[in-house]
């Protein structure tokens, strides 16, 4: 019998009066796993709903008529895109984007932007780029002069413009829900956290190895997912990834918040919700394989559902499947999957943080 045999065995139901014999399962049985997980899920949904309401109230107060604001933004200089050669063999082209907008809205706007979608001969997107102007006061003209390196020459492009909140605003509004959720999880489920940490310390060498192995498996899965997307003709980056990338600026305080958001509290909240809660709800009823598949699929879809670019869920689903398998392989030690999640997000964080300072590692 090897390590995969148990994975494909459907777990038999256990009578409520008879705790399972396995030590880990026995702990979760004694801790009334499902009841506690229900509380964790309600905390997660409640905090998300609360901050969604707070954000909606904020927008309704500061931007009561978004249509009127958009109509008041005037194009002073039509945006243009010029292509120039670049010495970098990896990115042999440089796109120079110029244009200007005037804010006639009657209020100061945190950000004005031009959004450029580069197209091929069939009108499919080759990639997108956004140039920003920050803190545009009422009546001021925002002049845009940005550039982006590329390995392609587009056959055309679509340009749109608009206004938005600052990246700092979105960093804070993204950080606070996961921060409060993570703290609430660690308090409500503190007994389980302590138990998993005790198990981690007693077998730390093996579990650290599983974290590193899991990280490498995630990296391989993401490469495979990227090949699948290319075969499907998908070349653009997911909106979720572009949104995250757009938060990074050369601001030390903002980068600290982003580190806590992406590398600390996001792994805590997502692994508790998708592994501890969802996986452990499905697994006693269907077995480990179905639990891995369902928790991984839901994890992936939740990362793209707000943008409705569902084809981009493939990399996230693959990632979720690896997290689920590592959770099973570690005998449901939540610190192992958090560790894998941390390393994956840390790699992206370092890459985007360096880019914010104009440093490329490729």
VENLIN-V646242 format. One line per field, one symbol per residue. ss: DSSP state (H for helix, E for strand, C for the rest). psi: psi as a letter, one per 40 degrees, with the letter a starting at -180 (. if undefined). burial: b if it has 16 or more other ideal C-beta (glycine too) atoms within 10 Angstrom, else e. A space follows every 50 residues. Layout:
BEGIN
ss: ???
psi: ???
burial: ???
END
This chain:
BEGIN
ss: CCHHHHHCCCCCCCCCCCCCCCHHHHHHHHCCHHHHHHHHHHHHHHHHHH HHHHHHHHHHHHCCCHHHHHHHEEEEEEEEEEEEECCCCCCCEEEEEEEE EEECCCCCEEEEEEEEEEECCCCCEEEEEEEEEEEECCCCEEEEEEEEEE CCCCCEEEEEEEEECCHHHHHHHHHHHHHHHHHHHHHHCHHHHHHHHHHH HHCHHHHHHHHHHHHHHHHHHHHHHHHHHHHCCCCCCCHHHHHHHCCCCC CHHHHHHHHHHHHHHHHHHHHHHHHHHHHHHHHHHHCHHHHHHHHHHHHH HHCCCCCCCHHHHHHHHHHHHHHHHHHHHCCCCHHHHHHHHHHHHHHHHH HHHHHHCCCCCC
psi: haeedddehhhiihidehiidhddddddddegdddddddddddddddddd ddddddddddddgdgddddddehhhdhhiihhhiiidhddgeihhhhiii ihhfeeihhdhiihhhhhiadeeiheiiihhihighiheihhhhgiiiii fihieiihhiiaiiiiddddddedddddddddddddddfddddddddddd defddddddddddddddddddddddddddddeehdiiidddddddeehig hdddddddddddecddddddddddcdcddeddddddiddddddddddddd ddeeddefgddeeddddddddddddddddeffhddddddddddddddddd ddddddefhhe.
burial: eeeeeeeeeebeeeeeeeebeeeebebbbeeebeebbeebbebbeebeee beeeeeeeeeeeeeeeeebeebbeeeeebebeeeebeeeeeebbbebbbb bbbebeeebbbbbbbbbbbeeeeebbbbbbbbbeebeeebebebebebeb eeebeebeeebbbbbbbbebbeebbbbbbbbbebbeebbeebbebbeebb eeeeeebeebbeebbebbeebbeebeeebeeeebebebbbbeebeebbbe eeebbebbebbbbbbbbbbbbbbbbbbbbbbbbbeebbbebbbbbbbbbb ebbbeeeeeeebbbbbbbbbbbbbbbbbbbebbbbbbbbbbbbbbbeebe ebbeebeeeeee
END
